[in-house]
Amino acid sequence: MKPIELAKNVYWVGAVDWLTRDFHGYSTNRGTTYNAYLIVDEKITLIDTVKKQYRSDLMHRIRNIIDPEKIDYLVVNHVEMDHSGSMPEVMEAIKPEKVICSKMGQKALLKHFHQEDWPYHVVTPGEELSLGEKTLNFLETRMLHWPDSMFTYLKEDQILFSSDAFGEHLATSERFDDEVNQDVLMHEATKYYANILTLYSPLVKKLIAKVQEMNLPIKMIAPDHGVVWRDNPGKILEAYSRWCVHEGKGNALIIYDTMWHSTEMMAKAIADGLQDQGIGYKLLNLQVNHRSDVMTDVLEASAIILGCPTLNNGMLPRMAGFLMYMRGLRPTNKIGAAFGSFGWSGEAVKLMNKAMGEMKFTICHPGLKVQYVPEHTHLKECVELGQTVGKTLNDFIAGREIASVEDII
């Protein structure tokens, strides 16, 4: 693939990774990209590098435009290794006058590469740097999603180079939002936020408010993963504004694992109860749904109903692993309930309630457990559990006050 021009003398020179299918436990079924950008001006500037394995792709695209040794500045928006892994080799090839980074970025680069003699130039929030005809402005975005993270804004072309924000894991030969399937694009953008940025939602909310306060005109958003938003950058900004407050869509998820199908029988009966209350739902069996896909649905769900049988005085490993994953991302503004079958002890429901309580879910039912195989009377209780969740959710949607069940954890 050749370099792609974003604006006059501004180029995408990154790499497309068609192969990767896992990103720290997050399934990347459509691959990903590692975006880097080249600005040709009096001071030629490279913004970010790529994963180590893709260094030759980056250098090849740069050589299609200029001799790499003519690059004056290297801007490091984010030190995570999928964006900085090739830095030692790139530094050797280009020998820049300055390595531009945040204060925390310098600390991270020293911890990663142990190169004290690199020409670090630490920028402060709001600092401007002239490249000649073009001007860069820097915005610190600490903990979005690493301490070193920052945005770089190209003033004259109104391009926001947004590091790991506003991206998606999507390998494609197209480079712009208007060139790809919009359903695929927004699904992958949602999945990206759900699995990487949910934990940092309060900071995302502050960042969006700060950008609005600065009144930066933005023609394009150029993230480090996925496509460049040129047709409608407001679309992803509006989506982040919703996601950062964990605004649900009034639906429910029944997330479960099952051993001999008893818990699955309960899940289906609970779904009937939700349907009685007019609540849309999904049944998500953890045996066939990857945790990162489930988390994508969790982001925009209003109610989470967890089901698991008891195994060895605990939960099945898939449910335990999923709860650890979800708890790390800390989704909020959810209504919760739990259910499951058991043989002789029955701790799983209590453990799931405890996990939801730690995530500050509004738990609307004490939980339901059934020994071995449910009978008709048990399934009726499952329907009633679904109805209780549905009624609680309808009250929530209507703005009526709701309260958690007490003394269940």
C-alpha positions in Angstrom: 0.0 0.0 0.0 1.2 3.5 -0.9 1.2 6.5 1.4 -2.1 8.3 1.6 -2.4 12.1 1.6 -4.7 13.4 4.3 -4.1 17.1 3.4 -1.4 19.0 1.5 1.9 17.6 2.6 0.3 15.5 5.4 0.5 11.7 4.8 -0.5 8.4 6.4 2.6 6.2 6.4 1.6 3.5 8.9 1.1 -0.2 8.6 -1.9 -2.6 8.2 -1.9 -5.7 10.3 -4.2 -8.2 8.6 -3.1 -11.1 10.8 -3.6 -10.3 14.5 -6.6 -11.8 16.2 -5.9 -11.0 19.8 -5.0 -7.8 21.6 -4.3 -8.4 25.3 -7.3 -10.8 25.5 -9.5 -8.6 23.2 -10.5 -10.5 20.0 -9.5 -8.5 16.9 -11.2 -10.6 14.3 -10.8 -7.9 11.6 -7.1 -7.2 12.3 -5.8 -3.8 13.0 -3.7 -0.9 11.8 -0.8 1.0 13.4 -1.1 4.5 12.1 1.8 6.9 11.7 1.7 10.3 10.0 4.3 12.4 8.1 4.2 16.2 7.8 6.4 17.7 5.2 7.3 21.3 6.0 10.5 23.2 6.8 10.8 20.9 9.8 9.7 17.4 8.6 7.8 15.6 11.3 6.9 12.0 11.9 4.0 11.4 14.3 4.3 8.0 16.0 5.9 4.9 14.7 4.6 1.3 14.4 4.8 -2.1 16.0 8.3 -3.5 15.7 7.4 -6.2 13.1 6.1 -3.5 10.8 9.1 -1.2 10.8 9.9 -2.0 7.1 6.4 -1.0 6.1 6.7 2.3 7.8 10.2 3.1 6.3 9.1 2.0 2.8 6.2 4.4 2.8 8.3 7.2 4.2 10.9 6.6 1.4 8.1 7.0 -1.2 7.8 10.6 0.0 11.3 11.7 1.3 14.6 10.4 2.4 14.0 9.3 6.0 17.2 11.1 7.1 15.5 14.4 6.3 13.0 13.9 9.2 13.7 16.6 11.8 11.2 15.8 14.5 9.6 12.6 15.9 6.4 13.1 17.9 5.6 10.3 20.3 1.9 10.6 21.3 1.9 7.2 23.0 4.7 4.8 24.2 2.7 1.5 24.1 4.8 -0.9 22.0 2.3 -1.2 19.1 3.2 2.4 18.4 6.8 2.6 19.7 8.2 -0.9 19.3 10.1 0.1 16.1 11.5 3.3 17.7 15.2 2.2 18.2 15.5 1.2 14.5 13.6 4.3 13.3 15.8 6.6 15.5 18.9 5.0 14.0 17.5 5.6 10.5 16.3 9.2 10.8 18.4 10.6 13.6 15.9 13.4 14.5 16.8 16.7 16.1 14.0 16.3 18.6 11.9 13.5 20.1 8.8 15.3 21.2 6.7 13.8 24.0 4.9 14.6 27.2 6.7 14.6 30.6 5.3 11.2 31.3 6.1 10.1 27.8 9.8 10.8 28.4 9.7 8.7 31.6 8.0 5.8 29.7 10.5 6.0 26.8 13.4 5.8 29.3 11.8 2.8 31.0 11.1 1.0 27.7 14.3 1.7 25.7 16.9 2.9 28.3 18.2 5.6 25.9 19.2 8.6 27.9 20.9 10.3 25.0 17.9 10.6 22.7 17.1 14.3 22.0 14.0 14.5 24.2 11.9 17.6 23.9 9.2 17.6 26.6 6.1 19.6 25.7 3.6 21.1 28.1 -0.1 21.2 27.5 -1.0 24.0 25.1 2.5 24.4 23.9 2.9 25.3 20.2 5.7 24.3 17.9 6.2 25.9 14.4 7.2 23.6 11.6 7.4 26.4 9.1 4.1 26.9 7.4 2.3 24.5 9.8 2.0 24.6 13.6 1.6 21.8 16.1 -0.3 22.2 19.4 -0.1 19.6 22.2 -2.8 18.4 24.5 -2.0 16.1 27.4 -4.4 13.2 27.8 -2.9 11.4 30.7 -4.5 7.9 31.4 -6.2 7.8 28.0 -5.2 5.1 28.2 -1.6 5.3 29.5 0.0 7.9 31.7 2.1 9.2 28.8 -0.7 9.7 26.3 -1.2 13.1 24.5 -2.9 14.5 21.4 -1.2 16.5 18.7 -3.2 19.1 16.8 -2.2 20.4 13.4 -3.5 23.9 13.5 -3.6 25.0 9.8 -5.2 21.7 8.5 -7.3 21.2 11.6 -6.3 17.6 12.1 -6.3 16.1 15.6 -3.8 13.2 15.9 -5.6 11.4 18.7 -3.3 8.6 19.7 -5.3 5.6 21.0 -8.6 7.6 21.3 -11.3 7.5 18.6 -9.8 4.4 16.9 -10.9 0.9 16.2 -9.1 -2.4 15.4 -9.9 -2.7 11.7 -7.5 -3.8 8.9 -8.7 -2.3 5.6 -7.1 -1.0 2.4 -9.3 2.1 2.8 -8.0 4.9 5.1 -11.1 7.1 5.7 -14.4 6.7 7.5 -16.5 7.4 4.4 -14.8 4.6 2.5 -15.8 1.7 4.7 -19.0 0.0 5.8 -20.6 2.2 8.4 -22.1 -0.6 10.4 -18.7 -2.4 10.6 -17.0 0.9 11.5 -19.2 1.7 14.4 -19.3 -1.8 15.7 -15.5 -1.9 15.8 -15.4 1.6 17.3 -17.9 0.5 20.0 -15.9 -2.7 20.7 -12.7 -0.6 21.0 -14.2 1.8 23.5 -15.9 -1.0 25.5 -12.7 -3.1 25.9 -10.0 -0.4 26.2 -11.5 2.9 27.3 -14.6 2.0 29.5 -12.4 2.2 32.7 -11.3 5.7 31.8 -14.8 7.1 31.0 -14.6 9.9 33.6 -11.4 11.1 32.0 -13.0 10.8 28.5 -15.9 13.0 29.7 -13.5 15.7 31.0 -11.4 15.5 27.8 -14.5 16.0 25.5 -15.5 19.0 27.7 -12.0 20.4 27.5 -11.9 20.1 23.7 -15.3 21.8 23.5 -14.0 24.5 25.8 -10.9 25.1 23.6 -13.3 25.4 20.6 -10.8 23.6 18.3 -12.1 23.4 14.7 -11.6 19.8 13.7 -11.8 18.7 10.1 -10.2 15.3 10.7 -9.5 13.0 13.6 -6.5 10.8 12.9 -6.1 8.0 15.5 -3.4 5.4 15.9 -5.7 2.5 15.0 -8.2 2.2 12.3 -9.5 4.8 9.8 -9.2 8.6 9.7 -12.4 10.4 10.4 -12.7 13.0 7.7 -16.3 12.9 6.5 -17.9 13.2 9.9 -15.5 13.5 12.9 -18.5 14.6 14.9 -20.0 11.1 14.7 -17.2 9.5 16.8 -17.2 12.5 19.2 -20.9 12.2 19.7 -20.5 8.4 20.3 -17.8 9.0 22.9 -20.0 11.5 24.6 -22.7 8.8 25.1 -20.3 6.0 25.9 -18.4 7.9 28.6 -21.6 8.3 30.7 -22.5 4.6 30.1 -25.8 5.5 28.6 -27.8 2.3 28.1 -30.3 1.6 25.4 -33.0 0.2 27.7 -32.1 -3.5 26.9 -31.0 -6.4 28.9 -28.2 -9.0 28.6 -28.5 -12.5 30.0 -24.8 -13.6 30.2 -24.4 -17.2 31.3 -22.5 -20.4 31.3 -24.0 -23.8 31.8 -22.8 -27.3 32.7 -25.7 -29.7 32.0 -28.1 -27.1 30.6 -30.1 -26.5 33.8 -28.7 -22.9 34.0 -29.5 -22.5 30.3 -33.1 -23.5 31.0 -33.3 -20.9 33.6 -31.8 -18.3 31.3 -34.5 -18.9 28.7 -37.3 -18.6 31.3 -35.8 -15.3 32.5 -35.9 -14.1 28.9 -39.6 -14.8 28.8 -40.1 -12.6 31.9 -38.2 -9.7 30.2 -40.3 -10.1 27.1 -43.4 -9.9 29.2 -42.3 -6.4 30.2 -41.4 -5.3 26.7 -37.7 -5.4 27.3 -35.3 -6.4 24.4 -32.6 -8.8 25.4 -29.8 -11.0 24.2 -28.9 -14.5 25.5 -25.1 -14.7 25.6 -23.6 -18.1 26.4 -19.9 -17.6 27.4 -19.0 -20.9 25.8 -19.6 -19.4 22.3 -19.2 -15.7 22.8 -15.8 -14.1 23.4 -15.6 -11.9 26.5 -14.6 -8.9 24.4 -17.7 -9.3 22.2 -19.8 -9.6 25.3 -18.3 -6.4 26.8 -19.2 -4.6 23.5 -22.8 -5.4 24.3 -22.4 -4.5 28.0 -21.3 -1.0 27.1 -24.7 0.0 25.8 -26.9 -2.4 27.8 -29.0 -1.2 30.8 -29.4 -4.5 32.6 -27.0 -7.3 33.2 -28.3 -10.7 34.4 -25.6 -13.2 35.2 -26.1 -17.0 35.3 -23.7 -19.7 36.3 -23.9 -23.1 38.0 -21.7 -23.8 41.1 -18.5 -25.7 40.6 -16.2 -26.6 43.5 -17.8 -24.0 45.8 -17.3 -21.3 43.1 -18.2 -20.4 39.6 -17.3 -22.0 36.3 -14.0 -20.7 35.0 -15.5 -18.9 32.0 -17.8 -16.8 34.3 -15.1 -16.2 36.8 -12.8 -15.0 34.0 -15.4 -12.8 32.4 -16.2 -11.2 35.8 -12.6 -10.4 36.3 -12.4 -8.9 32.8 -15.6 -6.9 33.3 -14.7 -5.7 36.8 -11.4 -4.4 35.5 -13.3 -2.2 32.9 -15.8 -1.0 35.5 -19.0 -0.4 33.5 -21.5 1.7 35.5 -25.3 2.6 35.4 -26.4 -1.0 35.2 -29.2 -2.9 36.8 -28.1 -6.4 37.9 -29.4 -9.8 38.9 -28.0 -13.4 39.2 -29.2 -16.9 38.9 -27.8 -20.5 38.6 -28.2 -24.2 39.3 -26.2 -26.1 41.8 -25.7 -29.6 43.2 -24.9 -29.4 46.9 -23.5 -26.0 47.9 -24.7 -23.2 45.6 -22.2 -20.3 46.1 -22.2 -19.1 42.5 -25.2 -16.7 42.8 -23.7 -15.1 45.9 -20.4 -14.6 44.2 -21.9 -13.0 41.1 -24.0 -10.7 43.3 -20.8 -9.7 45.1 -19.0 -8.9 41.9 -21.9 -6.8 40.6 -22.1 -5.0 44.0 -18.4 -4.1 43.7 -19.2 -2.6 40.3 -22.0 -0.5 41.9 -24.7 -2.2 39.9 -28.3 -1.7 41.2 -29.1 -5.2 42.1 -32.9 -5.6 41.9 -33.4 -9.2 43.0 -31.7 -11.3 45.7 -30.8 -14.0 43.1 -32.3 -17.4 42.3 -30.6 -20.8 42.6 -32.1 -24.2 41.7 -30.8 -27.6 42.8 -30.0 -29.8 39.8 -32.7 -29.7 37.2 -35.4 -27.0 37.4 -39.1 -28.0 37.5 -42.0 -26.0 36.2 -42.4 -24.1 39.5 -38.7 -23.2 39.4 -39.0 -21.9 35.8 -42.0 -19.8 36.9 -39.7 -18.2 39.5 -37.2 -17.5 36.7 -39.9 -15.8 34.6 -40.7 -13.7 37.7 -37.1 -12.8 38.1 -37.1 -11.6 34.5 -40.3 -9.6 35.1 -38.7 -8.0 38.2 -35.7 -6.9 36.1 -38.0 -5.7 33.4 -40.1 -3.7 35.8 -37.1 -2.1 37.4 -35.6 -1.2 34.1 -38.9 0.4 32.9 -39.0 2.4 36.2 -35.4 3.5 35.5 -36.2 4.5 31.9 -39.3 6.4 33.1 -37.1 8.3 35.7 -38.8 6.7 38.7 -36.6 6.1 41.7 -35.2 2.6 42.1 -33.3 0.9 44.9 -31.0 -2.1 45.3 -32.1 -5.1 47.2 -30.4 -5.0 50.7 -28.4 -7.6 52.5 -27.9 -10.0 49.6 -24.1 -9.8 49.4 
